[in-house]
């Protein structure tokens, strides 16, 4: 599903001392599930988010250097052919996008491109550092076959860090640029679609480049960059300002309360001693009686009938009852009193609570009966045409029938060090090589196959396809599980007891390293019957109390 619009925010950010891999689920006030990719560029171009969209650095004229503000940063020397490529799949399936990074320009060479994202030189979004006397300026341009837009920022001083933000919000049809947390320029009535810029299906056509351009003739980038992020949400004005402040240590990082001044969207608040409306005529609020069974706190009414002067028929009165500190007063039969208050008055209505021994409860009668999925059918409409329900069912079932089970088994075979069948491909994102949730989607896939199989009573050929896929999945997983805890070859050492799984060879302890170089595949040491898309280390670490996060000492639970 796609919305006909693009919300893209370009923000230059910096990392704080708390990184995505330390287990924090909120970074700079933004949840980690909103993060597509994060490149800190401290020593490599690896993605530090949970999605493992590792980038590649092409060329040799770059260095990781020590910076007084951010520690290690990536420095480009302004030589041709040196740039970074982010996997094109990073923007597939997204409905909004925010791009963020910090830049430290060292020269004002004509047409230095900071980054250039798009399908080709006719459909792309890029940020360019252009010459402006002794200083550089930042120009953001967005081009499609039908439209072009351009924003120019204030001049950026050389040899200093700058925080940039470009927000393209097509639902509101606006384009805004921020410099160091402040709005620099904006355009209204922007008409674009995300598909105008990117290949949203496979990502194979996408070219996501940092430090070079999709166009010929631009100067190579001579600048330092740091903490380049991609988000699947549009960053708003507060988030842009907040990231800028956190980066410069003006605010604490990760989780906190917002301190920005907001318009008062609440109703007027009056002192509790000031009578409000009818309360000025209120003379009394009768006491009430409430019953509750032993062990259950009473439900005191929020509104109680009030008595007003001069015979006025006023509304029920809102009574504020104190919250109980514990349930000690309802642990045994008896009575106790709760005293409430009414705002703007000195009235103190009371509630007499009777705690009674609960009557023996009769088992409820079952009013609903279970039914099988094969008992559910969808009928044509009155014109004997397919309804939307039928169309969507057929779309789902036909798509499910076209799937390749080997893709859902890829990471299981990878964990056991087994060869992949021809045509098998990893599904990527949360089912990629280093993602600690790999294999999770396989469970959903098998559930879908089973439910589809039992649901189909109208197409035996389609039903047979699902039966074949289910058998293949179950048999393959069973075969892998049979490898666990058994010797590779007769007479070789093995560990059959799952409680005695040793660390991987050459390692002092357990870890969750799933990289191609670091993953363990010694299934004969995993105990009999083990089956997972990753080795047993993550389960062992979890039992040992490992924290949540992306480092090799942490787990995803």
N, C-alpha and C positions, 0 to 999 in steps of 0.2 A: 504494500500500500504506500502511495506517495501523496504528499500534499503538493499542490501546484505552486510551489514557492521555494525560495532559498532564504534561509537565515544563516548568514555566515559571519562570524566574528573573527577578525584577526587581531590578536592581542599579543604583544610582546610581554612575556612573563619572565620571572626568574624563579629558580628553585629556592626553597628555604632549607634550613638544616634538617627538616623533616621531609623524607622522600617517599615516593609511592611505594617503595619496597619495604618500608618499615612497618607495614601492617595497618597504617591509618586508613580508615575508610572515608575520610573527608580530608581533602587537601585544599588549603586556602578557601575554606568555606564551601567547596564544591564536592559532591559525592563522587567516589571513584568510578561508579558505574556510568557516569557521564563522560568519562575520559576514554577517548579512542586510543591515543598513543602519547607517550611522553619521552622526549629525547633530551637528557641532561647534558650530553656531550662533555662529560668529565674525562672519559678515557676511551669511549667508543661511541658507536651510533646505535646501540641497542635501545629497544623500547622498554621503559621501566613501568609501563602499565601492565595490567593483567592480560592484555591481548597479544603481546609478543610480536608486534609488527616491526621487526628490526629493520633499520635502514642500512644502506650501503654507502660508503664514501668512495668516490671515484677520483683517481689522480693521486699525486704525491705531494703537492704543494700545500699541505695543511699541517698544523701542529696542535697538540693539546698543551696549553700554556697555563701558568699560574697567574691568576688575576687577584688583585688585592681585595676586591669586593665579593666575588663569587667563588673563589677557589679556582679549580681547573675549568677552563673554557676551551672551545674549539676556535682556532684562528685560521682564517684563509689569507693567503699571501697575495691574492690578486693575480694568480696565474691561470691561464686557460685550462680547460678540461678537468678542473677540480670542482666537484660538487657532491651533493648528497641526494640520494634517491630513496623516497619513502614508498613502501609497497602500495600499488594502486588500489588494492582492496580496502585500504583504510577508509575510503569514503563511500564504499558500496552500501546500499541499503539504508543510508542515513537520510533523515528529513531536515536536519539542520547541521550546521558545522561551525566550529570556532577554531581558529588557528592562533597560536600564541607563541611568542619568543622575545628575547631581548637581543638588541643589536648594538654593536660598538663600531661605528664607521671610522676607518683610518684615513681614507682619502675621498676626494670628491670627484673621482673619475666619472666621465659621462656614461650614464646608463648602466650603473651597477644594479643588478637584479638580486634582491634579497631572497625571494622565493617566487616560484611560478608553478601554479597548479592548474591542470586542465586536461582536456582530451587532445588538443592540438594547438597550433599557433593562432587559430581563428576563434577558439572557444577556450578561454583560460582567464585566470585571475592572477595578477602578479603585483608585487610591491617593488618599486625601483628607487634606488638612491641616486638622485640626479644632481648635477653640478649647480652650485649657486654661490659664486664667488669663492670665498674661503670656507664656506660652509656647504653642507649637503642638505637637500630637502627630500622628503619622502612622498612619493606619488603612488597611489593605489589605483590600478586600472582593472576594469572587468569588461571583457569583450565576448560577445557571442555573434552568431551569424546575423542577428537582427538588431542588437542593441550594443551600445558602448557607454560606459560611465567612467568618470575620472574624478578623483579627489586628491588635492594637494595639501600637504601639511605645512605647518610652520617649519622653518629651517632647523635642521638637526646639527648641533655642534659636533665637530669631529673629536675623536679621542675621548669620548664619554659614553656611558650606557644610556640607552633610550628605551622606554616602555611604550609600545605602539598598540593601538587597538582600532580595528576596522570592523564595523558591524553592518552587515547587509541583511536587512530584515524585510523580506518581501511580503509577509502577511500585513505588515504596516507600511510596506512600500517605501522604505527609507534606507539610506546609506549614510553611515556616520563614521568619522575618523576621530580617534582620541590620541593625544600625545601626552605621555606621562600622566595618565589618569584623567585628563581633561578633554572635553569636546573641542575639536579643532575646526571641523567643517562637516556639513551634512547635505544630502540631496534627498528630496522627496519624490514620490510617484515613480519609484523604480519598478520596472516590469521585467522579471526574469523567472526562470525555473531552474532548479538544481540540475535537472537533466541537460540543460543547455551547456553546462560546464563539464559534467563528469559522466562517465560510463557507470550507471548505477547498478547494473546487473552483475557483471563479472569483475569489473575494475581493470580488465586487461588493457583497455585503451587509455587508462589514466596515466598521466605523467606528473608526479608530485616531486618537484625539484627544489632544492635549496642551494643557493649560490650560483645559479646559472639560469638561463632563459630558454623558453621554447622558441624564441625568435632569434634569428642570426643578427650579429652586429653589436650585441651588448658587451660591455666591459666585464671582466671577471670580478667577483666580489673580493674586496680587500677590507675585511672587517672580522670582528669576533662575534660569535653567537653563543647563546646559552639557553637551556631549558625551553625547547621548542615543543609545544603541546598542541594536540588536536582534541577537540571536544565534540560530542554529538548533540550538544545543546547550544542555543545562542547565549553567549555571555551578556549579561545586562550591565547597565552603567555602574551599579553598586559593585558587582563582581570585578569589573575592570579596575575601579578605584581601589578595591580591597586587595587585589593581587599586587598592584603597584605598591601599596603601603606595606604589605607583608614582605615583599621583596627587599625593601629598603629598611626592614626592621622597625618600621613605624608602628606596626601592630603585631600582636601575637599571631602565630600561624595555626592552621588546622581548625580547631573547633572553638567557637566563642559566640557571644551574643553581638548582634549588630549595634553599632553606636551611631549610625547615621541619623540625621534628623529627618523624620518622615512627617507627611501631613497627618493630622489627627483624623483617623477614619472612624473613631469610636463615638458613641453618643456622649453628650455632656455628662460629666461626673460632678456630683454635688457632695458637699460634706455630709457625713453620716448624721450629723446633728440638725441638718436642714430638712424640714418636712417637704415632701414632694407631692404635688397635685392633691389627690384626695386624702393623703396622710395628714394634711393640716386639719381635717375634720374628724380624724379617727380618734375614738375615745377608748376602745377596748378591743382586745383580741381574745376570745374565749380559749381556755385550755382544751387540749384534745387528749384522747386516749388511743393508744396504738398497741397492737399485739404482735408478737414475733415468736417463732419457735426457738428453742434452745440452740445456741451456736450460730444464730443468724442475726446480724445487726438489723434493726428496724428500718423501714423506709418511711421517713418523716415527710409529710406533705410540704411541698414548696409554697403552696398557697393555702391560706386559712381564711374562713369567713370573718369579716371585720364588722364592728359596730361603730356607726358614725353618728355625729351629733345632728340634731334637728331632723331626725328621721331620714337622713339622706341614704339612698340605696347606692352605696359605693361598691367598687370592685373588691374581689378577694384580695387579701393582704399577703405580700411576699414576706415570709418569715425566714430569717437567717438562723439556721440551726448549727451549733458548733460541731465540728468533725470529731468523732471519737478517736482517742489515742490508741485504743486496742479494743478487743472484743471481750474483755474480762467480765463486763456486766451482763453478758448474755450466755455465759457458760453454764449457768444453772437456773432453774425456775425461780421466779421472784418478780419484784417490781423495782423500777428506778425512774428518776425524773430527769428530763432534759429541758434546759431553759434556753429559749431563743431570744431574738431581738428583731425589732422593726426599724429600718433606717429612718432617721428624722424624728424618732419618738423615743420616749423612755419606757415604752411598753415592753414587757418581758413575758410573752406567752409561754406556757409550759406544756410539755408532752409527757403524760404518764405512760410509761412503757411497761407492759406486762409480758414477762418472758414465760412461756408455757411449754410444758412437755409436748413434743410433737406427737400427733396421732400417727398410728401405724399407717403407712402409705400403701395403698393398693397398687400393685403393678399395673402400669398403664396398658391399656388394650392397644394392640397393634392395628393401626388404621391404614397403613401403607404396605403394599406387597411389592417385593422385588420382582423385576422382570428382566428378561434377557434382551440384549441389543437386537437380536434377530426378530424380536416382537415389534420393533419400531419400523414403520414404513412411511415414506413420503408419497403423497398422491399428486397427480397432475391437477392443474386448476380447472375451472369450469369450461374452459375452451380446449381442454386436453393438451395444454402447453406446459412445459416445465416451469415450475415456480423458481424463485430465487434460491429457496432452500435446496431444491434439487440441483440447480446449477452450481451452487457452492459445494455441495456434497460431491458432485461429479468432478469438479475442479480439484478438490482435495484428494479424492481417491485416485484419480488418474495421475496426479503429480506424485503421490506416494508410490504408485505402481511403477513409476519410471525411475525411482531412486536406485542407486547402486549400493547394496548392502556392504560391499567391501570398503566403501568410504567410511561407514560407521564402525567398521572393524579395524580400520587402519591403525589407530593408536593402541589397540589391544595387541595386534601383531607386533607393533613397534616396541611395546613394553617387553614382549617375550623374545625380541630379537629374531622374529620370523620374517621370511621374505614376503613381499606384497604381491598379490596377483596382478596380472596385467589390467590396466585401466583403473586401479585403485588410486585415489587421491585423498590427501588429508582435507578435512572440511574447513580448517582454518579458524581464526578468531579464538573462541573459547575451546576449540578442539584442535589446537595447533600444538606443535612439538613441546614447547616449554610451558604451556598453560596447565595449571594445577587442577583444572576442572575437566580435563580431557577425558572423554568417555562418558560424560554425563548425558550428552545428547543421545547416546545409544540407548539408554533406558527409555527415554521418551519415544524413540523410534520404534522400539519393540512393542511398547504399549499401543502405539498408533497402528502397527501392523496387526496386532491381536484384535483390537477393537474393529478395525476395518474388516478383517476376516469374518468375524462373527456377525457383523452388521449386514454384510452383502448377501441378500437372498434373491437378487434379481439378475445377477450376472455370474454364472459359474466360472467362466474363463478368468474374470478378474479375481474372483475368490481363490482360484487355483494359484494365481500369481502371488497373492499374499501368503498362502500356505507354503509355497516354495521358499519365499523370503524368510518366513519365520523358521522353518526347518533349517535353512542354511545358517541363520544367525545363531540359533540354539546349538546346533551341532559344532559350529566353529568355536564358539565360546567354551563348549564342553571339552573339545580337543585341546584347547589352550590350557584349561584348568587341569587336565590330566597330565600336562607337562610339569606342573608345579610340584615340588617336593619329590621328584623322581630323577634318577641320574640321566645325564645326557647319553651316556653309553653304559652298558653293563659293567659293573665293577668300579665305576667312578664314584667319588664322594658326593653326598647329597644330604639335605636336611629335611626330614619329613615332618617334624614337629613345628607348627606355625608359631609356637611360643619361643622357639629357639633360633629364629632367623638372625643370622650374623650381619654385621655391616658389609657393604660391598668391598670387594678386594681392593686393597690399597687405601682404604678410608678408615679413619679412627672411629667414626660414628655414623649415624644415619643422617641423611639429608634428602631434600626434595629436588635435587638437580635433575631436570628432565631434558637438558640439552643433548644434542646428538653425541657430544663428546663425553658427557657426564652421566647419562642414564645407565643404570645397572640393568642387565638382562640375564643375570644368573638365576633363572627360574628354578633350577634344581635345589636352590637354597631357600626357597620361599615357603616351604611347608605344603603339605598335600591339599589340593582343592582350591588354592588361591587363584582368583581371577579379578583382574582390574586393568584399566588402561594405563596405570602407572605402578611401579614397584611397591612393595609393602612398606617402604620407608615412611611414606606420608602417614599411614595408619599408626605406625609405631611412634612417630613424632607426636601425633595427636594424643595418643595414650600417655605420652610423657609430658603433656601439658604445653606443647608448642603453641605459639601465638599465631594469629592470622596475619598473612602478608605474602609478599612476593619473593622474599629472599630464600636462599637454599636452606635456611634453618627454620623456616616458617611453613605453614600449611594453609590450604583453603578448606575450611570445614563447613 
